């Protein structure tokens, strides 16, 4: 490989805000929700309220240094979308995960007065309030972004209805039970709640058991007119989300009405959250075309990486070009030269490192964050992308 030389230049079009920047926010409260989950409330100072304005369903990346190690995780905002003045606080839900460094700290050590570094809200698992009939299938902590979606929608749009089907291990493990009960009391005719428990029998309601694809294909049509729902929101573990998506497609629901967010897949950080679409080793061109890779529906192999390759990246209005080391993802190359590049999970789950592929081709190892239309439009996950051509160009600002 050629010697590592770098070229940087100032581009003409400035970017008004550094979208990958962290901002220190003080913790004002840590509320115990269940034995293994908490809600963390952060204060947003007046100067940052526009920065932290969020759409219902978005998440934030949080950074913490523990024993000298930098830890980044993404958590969905569970509070309703703010009014015209922007949010005074942000509230996120955190569930304890075995081996999850941040979640262990949040449940055992985090307290009011601590300060966390937080990135501006991001994510496309969102619903802008509008008239219509909407529904969600969620599992475990997947309730977190949907709580923001439901509370904002019902408060702002009187012509909207929502059906929420949620799955938890036991009633005691269910997050935000009181908040949802309050919403049901406030809008009894517009909010339908259905609760399934996988490890506990209920005196009334659904029998115990997992909400897998066969069960959902039978259950959902008995609850609501599936074909007339304007938007479906699926959130939680990969198995639940994948099974629900398959069930809905089997019931004739159009793909563009199904929105997905996955909170954890094997190989991703233990307590992160994120959006989802597909998995697989897929070659993608700058026009969004997909070559025949393992995850693209074809029988061929994804394009092999060139021996020498260079990536050009634009971030916050500045561009630079750098050689890619053998085996590196494009994000890793950019981070060696631009430590301010946005990322959180590095597992293809959160979507924080989403970038537009201006030119060249890349091979994406996995993708649980981008919707099919985003991939077709030319967006890639930098943390999962490897060069398939000698030169590639990414734009993080689009």
ChimeraX attribute file (.defattr): number of C-alpha atoms within 10 A of each C-alpha:
attribute: neighborCount
match mode: 1-to-1
recipient: residues
	/A:1	10
	/A:2	11
	/A:3	6
	/A:4	10
	/A:5	8
	/A:6	12
	/A:7	9
	/A:8	14
	/A:9	11
	/A:10	11
	/A:11	14
	/A:12	8
	/A:13	9
	/A:14	12
	/A:15	14
	/A:16	8
	/A:17	11
	/A:18	16
	/A:19	20
	/A:20	22
	/A:21	13
	/A:22	17
	/A:23	18
	/A:24	17
	/A:25	22
	/A:26	20
	/A:27	21
	/A:28	18
	/A:29	18
	/A:30	22
	/A:31	14
	/A:32	15
	/A:33	19
	/A:34	17
	/A:35	13
	/A:36	17
	/A:37	24
	/A:38	22
	/A:39	23
	/A:40	23
	/A:41	22
	/A:42	24
	/A:43	18
	/A:44	22
	/A:45	15
	/A:46	12
	/A:47	8
	/A:48	15
	/A:49	18
	/A:50	16
	/A:51	17
	/A:52	23
	/A:53	20
	/A:54	24
	/A:55	23
	/A:56	29
	/A:57	29
	/A:58	26
	/A:59	29
	/A:60	25
	/A:61	25
	/A:62	22
	/A:63	20
	/A:64	18
	/A:65	12
	/A:66	11
	/A:67	6
	/A:68	7
	/A:69	8
	/A:70	9
	/A:71	15
	/A:72	21
	/A:73	25
	/A:74	29
	/A:75	25
	/A:76	32
	/A:77	28
	/A:78	27
	/A:79	24
	/A:80	23
	/A:81	22
	/A:82	19
	/A:83	9
	/A:84	9
	/A:85	10
	/A:86	17
	/A:87	22
	/A:88	16
	/A:89	18
	/A:90	24
	/A:91	22
	/A:92	20
	/A:93	26
	/A:94	28
	/A:95	25
	/A:96	22
	/A:97	16
	/A:98	10
	/A:99	11
	/A:100	16
	/A:101	18
	/A:102	27
	/A:103	24
	/A:104	19
	/A:105	14
	/A:106	19
	/A:107	21
	/A:108	10
	/A:109	11
	/A:110	18
	/A:111	17
	/A:112	13
	/A:113	12
	/A:114	14
	/A:115	17
	/A:116	18
	/A:117	16
	/A:118	23
	/A:119	26
	/A:120	21
	/A:121	21
	/A:122	21
	/A:123	22
	/A:124	20
	/A:125	25
	/A:126	21
	/A:127	20
	/A:128	14
	/A:129	19
	/A:130	16
	/A:131	15
	/A:132	15
	/A:133	19
	/A:134	23
	/A:135	24
	/A:136	24
	/A:137	26
	/A:138	29
	/A:139	29
	/A:140	19
	/A:141	27
	/A:142	26
	/A:143	29
	/A:144	28
	/A:145	27
	/A:146	30
	/A:147	23
	/A:148	23
	/A:149	28
	/A:150	27
	/A:151	20
	/A:152	21
	/A:153	24
	/A:154	21
	/A:155	14
	/A:156	13
	/A:157	14
	/A:158	14
	/A:159	13
	/A:160	18
	/A:161	21
	/A:162	22
	/A:163	20
	/A:164	22
	/A:165	22
	/A:166	23
	/A:167	26
	/A:168	25
	/A:169	17
	/A:170	16
	/A:171	18
	/A:172	13
	/A:173	18
	/A:174	23
	/A:175	26
	/A:176	19
	/A:177	14
	/A:178	11
	/A:179	11
	/A:180	18
	/A:181	13
	/A:182	12
	/A:183	17
	/A:184	15
	/A:185	10
	/A:186	13
	/A:187	15
	/A:188	12
	/A:189	10
	/A:190	17
	/A:191	22
	/A:192	16
	/A:193	15
	/A:194	14
	/A:195	18
	/A:196	23
	/A:197	23
	/A:198	15
	/A:199	13
	/A:200	15
	/A:201	15
	/A:202	14
	/A:203	7
	/A:204	6
	/A:205	11
	/A:206	13
	/A:207	14
	/A:208	18
	/A:209	16
	/A:210	17
	/A:211	25
	/A:212	16
	/A:213	20
	/A:214	13
	/A:215	14
	/A:216	22
	/A:217	19
	/A:218	12
	/A:219	14
	/A:220	18
	/A:221	13
	/A:222	10
	/A:223	12
	/A:224	14
	/A:225	10
	/A:226	19
	/A:227	12
	/A:228	11
	/A:229	17
	/A:230	16
	/A:231	21
	/A:232	25
	/A:233	25
	/A:234	31
	/A:235	32
	/A:236	27
	/A:237	19
	/A:238	20
	/A:239	16
	/A:240	22
	/A:241	28
	/A:242	20
	/A:243	19
	/A:244	29
	/A:245	23
	/A:246	18
	/A:247	20
	/A:248	22
	/A:249	14
	/A:250	13
	/A:251	16
	/A:252	11
	/A:253	20
	/A:254	12
	/A:255	14
	/A:256	12
	/A:257	13
	/A:258	19
	/A:259	22
	/A:260	28
	/A:261	31
	/A:262	27
	/A:263	28
	/A:264	22
	/A:265	19
	/A:266	8
	/A:267	10
	/A:268	16
	/A:269	24
	/A:270	20
	/A:271	23
	/A:272	28
	/A:273	31
	/A:274	34
	/A:275	28
	/A:276	28
	/A:277	21
	/A:278	15
	/A:279	16
	/A:280	16
	/A:281	21
	/A:282	25
	/A:283	27
	/A:284	29
	/A:285	24
	/A:286	22
	/A:287	17
	/A:288	21
	/A:289	14
	/A:290	22
	/A:291	23
	/A:292	18
	/A:293	21
	/A:294	17
	/A:295	21
	/A:296	19
	/A:297	12
	/A:298	13
	/A:299	11
	/A:300	11
	/A:301	15
	/A:302	23
	/A:303	20
	/A:304	13
	/A:305	17
	/A:306	15
	/A:307	14
	/A:308	15
	/A:309	20
	/A:310	22
	/A:311	23
	/A:312	22
	/A:313	28
	/A:314	24
	/A:315	24
	/A:316	20
	/A:317	19
	/A:318	17
	/A:319	18
	/A:320	19
	/A:321	21
	/A:322	21
	/A:323	21
	/A:324	26
	/A:325	17
	/A:326	13
	/A:327	10
	/A:328	15
	/A:329	23
	/A:330	27
	/A:331	27
	/A:332	21
	/A:333	22
	/A:334	27
	/A:335	14
	/A:336	11
	/A:337	14
	/A:338	15
	/A:339	13
	/A:340	16
	/A:341	23
	/A:342	25
	/A:343	24
	/A:344	26
	/A:345	23
	/A:346	22
	/A:347	24
	/A:348	31
	/A:349	32
	/A:350	34
	/A:351	29
	/A:352	29
	/A:353	22
	/A:354	26
	/A:355	24
	/A:356	24
	/A:357	27
	/A:358	19
	/A:359	18
	/A:360	18
	/A:361	27
	/A:362	32
	/A:363	26
	/A:364	26
	/A:365	22
	/A:366	20
	/A:367	28
	/A:368	25
	/A:369	29
	/A:370	26
	/A:371	22
	/A:372	16
	/A:373	12
	/A:374	15
	/A:375	22
	/A:376	17
	/A:377	14
	/A:378	19
	/A:379	26
	/A:380	29
	/A:381	32
	/A:382	29
	/A:383	30
	/A:384	24
	/A:385	25
	/A:386	29
	/A:387	29
	/A:388	22
	/A:389	21
	/A:390	16
	/A:391	20
	/A:392	23
	/A:393	23
	/A:394	26
	/A:395	20
	/A:396	20
	/A:397	19
	/A:398	13
